[in-house]
Amino acid sequence: MFAVKAVIGGLAVLGFSVIGEAARPKRFAGLFAAAPSVALASLAITVLSKGAKATVPYAEGMLIGSAGMLAYCLVSLVLVERLHALAGSVLAWIAWFLVAGGVYLAVGR
């Protein structure tokens, strides 16, 4: 199973790398970096090994994390400009924890 996961992950990374190389402007290339391909490969392996129903909690967790990451990105735009990179980035994690934690608790875990 490990070899299958490695092959699927590698192919996904390759595919997203090609999309990233073709993206214009280049700042969008990061959107297609390793995280989406690893997430998709992980979900694909889970579907194959445990079935689609068992994959739902993993997909929900990824969605909750992405909501937190969106909050982090938006807050860091303001904080990094005002407080510089290190302080702004570290403080923006508070937004990630608040949003991701709030959504996690609201979903009723």
N, C-alpha and C positions, 0 to 999 in steps of 0.2 A: 504494500500500500504506500510505503514511503517513496518508492521509485515513481509510482503513478503520480503522487502529489508533486514530486519534483519536476516531472515532465510537464504536467498541466501548468504548474506555476511558472516554469521557464517559458512555455509557449505564451502564456498570458503576459508575462513581462515583456517578451519580444514584441507581441502585438501592440501593447501600450507604448512601447518605445518607438515603434514605427509611427504611431499616431502622434506621439510627442514631437518627433522629428519633423513631421509634416505640418504641425500646428503653427499658425501665424497669428499674432506675434509670438515670439519665443517664450514670453512669460507664461503663456498658457501650457507650455510643454510640461511644467511641473504638475499640472492636473492629471496627467497620464503617467505619473511616475509609479513606483513600486506598490504603493498602498492599495490602489484599486485592483491591480492585477493579483496581488496576494490575497485580497479579500475574496475576489471572484474564484480564485483557485481553491481557497479554503472552503467556500460554500459548495463548489462543485464536488469536491472530495467528500464532504459531509453528506450531500445528497446521494452520492454513489454508495457510500458505506453504511449510512444510517437511514436513508429515505428522506423524502421531502418534508414530511411532518417534523422530523427531528431537527431540521435546518432552521425552522422558524425562530427559535430563541436567538440563534447566532445572527440571523439577519436583522432581528429587532435590535440587538445590541449594537450592530454596526450602524443602524439608523440613528439610534440614540447618541452614539459617539459622534456621528457626523453632524448632528444638530449642535452638540457642544463645540465641535471644531469650527462650525460656521460662526457661532458666537465669539469664539476665541479670535478668529480672523477679523471680524468686524471691530471688536473692542481693541485689538492690537493695532489696527490702523490709526486709531486716535492716540492710544497710549504710547506707542513707539515714537510717534512724532513729537509728543509733549515731553516724554521722560527718557527718550533714547532707547536703544535696542534692548539692552539687558533688563532694565527695570520695567519697561513697557511689556516685554514678552512674558516676564515672570508674573506680573500682575494680571495680565490678560488670562492666565490660567484660572483665575478666580471665576471669570465668566464661563469658562468651559465647565468647571465643576458645578456651578450654579445651574446652568442649563441642562447639562447631561444628568446631573443628580436629580434635578427637578422633574425632568421627563421620566427618568427611571422610576422615581417614586410615584408619579402620576399614573404611570401605566399599571401600577399595582403589583409590583414584584413582591 
